[in-house]
């Protein structure tokens, strides 16, 4: 059900959920093709319905040497609230902690903060705006 996918396989879900109404080109994120980046997708028999990308990127808010950033976490609206997002996060965490990550961090949309808090993530700092996307919070989890 969850498999490693190519960067371009994330674009249709990113476009539908995260960049709705914007050109598909806005769904390419810097670092998508980096050697240290990995993309996961949840595939049902006929389509990929959820995606998440993991980048080995350090955030100056954390002192940890090995950090991973989650980006582009998205599940198609018709498949939300069915546990697919939780499965993607669990798979992502497993990968990061197998790679000895001390911290997993990301910029969470305001409406997604409660979901991530249920998964054990904590917010740090004040909210901030990403132009044309909305209010976000930096969230993180430390490998214990």
Secondary structure by P-SEA (a helix, b strand, c coil): cbbbbccccaaaaaaaccccccccccccccccccccbbbbbbccccccccbbbbbbcccccccccbbbbbccccccccccccaaaaaaaaaaaaaaaaaccccccccccccaaaaaaaaccccccbbbbcccccbbbbbbcccc
